[in-house]
Amino acid sequence: MKLAQVLEKAIALEDLTVAEGIFLLAQTQPSELEEIRSAADQLRKKLCGDRVSYVVNRNLNFTNICEQHCHFCAFRRDEGDEGAFWLDNAQLHEKAADALARGATELCMQGGLNPGAKINGRSLDYYLDLVQSLKSAFPSLHIHAFSPQEIEFIARQDGISFAEVIIALKDAGVGSLPGTAAEVLDDQIRRQICPEKLNTATWLEIVSTAHRLGLHTTSTMLCGHLETPRQQIEHFDQLRSLQQKAIENDYPARITEFILLPFVGQDAPAVLRKKVGRDQPDLAKTLHLTAVSRLFFGQWIFNHQPSWVKLGLSGATEALLWGCNDLGGTLMEEHITSMAGAQGGTCLTVAELRGAIASLGRIPVERNTLYEKLNSPFGSTALMIS
């Protein structure tokens, strides 16, 4: 296998095989890495041009009380623990009003799996009340909320189907789902890092069901811990297949973006931190994987975003040279990663995001959650068309 041929194939929008993806990750010489970076940047420009998008949004983590004990998570608490929280609607409204005043178009909501979060004995009724309360008070804000794990939790608690949960949340005002809780889509790894979480097949089923029912999702991978290069590429392959399924079946929704989430171990549980042996992400390896993800997803997932919370703004800006075309959101607050010891901060201003983009000679473009430029279409490649 020759590097130049694999890169030429990717730039020509031919799908790389799993073996070719693994081959790209095996290249470690500076000259080889530069060829991979350059090819990913070339493909980014071919698909997305020189615009780099961002969204003005606010994170709302409504509770950190959680029934599960993921080995990478420093966020979760048991009820009654020091640091446990569960925000009521009035507190969430205050945060949403502040976000709107600061120009936000999106609320990103995720929380722990709190067994006590019920109304009339039903988990779904609690989540519906949460969404309806915010949507009625702030109708202009797009609600990007609830991971596949949260969908599974609601369905399991109430004994109903995933489709019933998704339809009810959509009708209440949820506009899209975050594709988190994917971690690595390999059950061997999941048993090591998140043994209580939903399995790979269930994650894929829920995301595909959301697409079929008209809710766009994002996609992610937790990287830089115990996973192998093969498991990384096979994760990419399953996401690419999921996107192809949505397009081939003409589902009304699909994956809007891919985000690498490098492991932060500084304050994470010792069981995984000690095995990884590193507190902060390895930027060089993250950038290499960023480029390979762009080349592997090709025409299927256009929008690639780094995590400035995990990499810092300088690291995330560098990722724009390795295939990324989006710099994420303002967030305004962030708890899950910062509680693990991330050093990238919890809030960026629009001026900081635009300045980082402009420093590379790229064109800053404010978008909404669904990758539409505000007030006009965001180009023909906004949503991974067929």
Stockholm file with secondary structure:
# STOCKHOLM 1.0

chainA/1-386         MKLAQVLEKAIALEDLTVAEGIFLLAQTQPSELEEIRSAADQLRKKLCGDRVSYVVNRNLNFTNICEQHCHFCAFRRDEGDEGAFWLDNAQLHEKAADALARGATELCMQGGLNPGAKINGRSLDYYLDLVQSLKSAFPSLHIHAFSPQEIEFIARQDGISFAEVIIALKDAGVGSLPGTAAEVLDDQIRRQICPEKLNTATWLEIVSTAHRLGLHTTSTMLCGHLETPRQQIEHFDQLRSLQQKAIENDYPARITEFILLPFVGQDAPAVLRKKVGRDQPDLAKTLHLTAVSRLFFGQWIFNHQPSWVKLGLSGATEALLWGCNDLGGTLMEEHITSMAGAQGGTCLTVAELRGAIASLGRIPVERNTLYEKLNSPFGSTALMIS
#=GR chainA/1-386 SS CCHHHHHHHHHTTCCCCHHHHHHHHTCCSHHHHHHHHHHHHHHHHHHHTTEEEEECEEEEECBCBCSCCCTTCSSCBCTTSTTCCBCCHHHHHHHHHHHHHTTCCEEEEECCCCTTCCBTTBHHHHHHHHHHHHHHHCTTSEEEECCHHHHHHHHHHHTCCHHHHHHHHHHHTEEEECCCSCSCSCHHHHHHHCTTSCCHHHHHHHHHHHHHTTCEEEEEEEESSSCCHHHHHHHHHHHHHHHHHHHHTTCSCCEEEEEEEECCCTTSCHHHHHHHTCSSCCHHHHHHHHHHHHHHHTTSCCCEECCHHHHHHHHHHHHTTTTCCEEEECCSCCCTTGGGTCCSCSCCCHHHHHHHHHTTTCEEEEBCTTSCBTTSCCCTTTTCCC
#=GC SS_cons         CCHHHHHHHHHTTCCCCHHHHHHHHTCCSHHHHHHHHHHHHHHHHHHHTTEEEEECEEEEECBCBCSCCCTTCSSCBCTTSTTCCBCCHHHHHHHHHHHHHTTCCEEEEECCCCTTCCBTTBHHHHHHHHHHHHHHHCTTSEEEECCHHHHHHHHHHHTCCHHHHHHHHHHHTEEEECCCSCSCSCHHHHHHHCTTSCCHHHHHHHHHHHHHTTCEEEEEEEESSSCCHHHHHHHHHHHHHHHHHHHHTTCSCCEEEEEEEECCCTTSCHHHHHHHTCSSCCHHHHHHHHHHHHHHHTTSCCCEECCHHHHHHHHHHHHTTTTCCEEEECCSCCCTTGGGTCCSCSCCCHHHHHHHHHTTTCEEEEBCTTSCBTTSCCCTTTTCCC
//
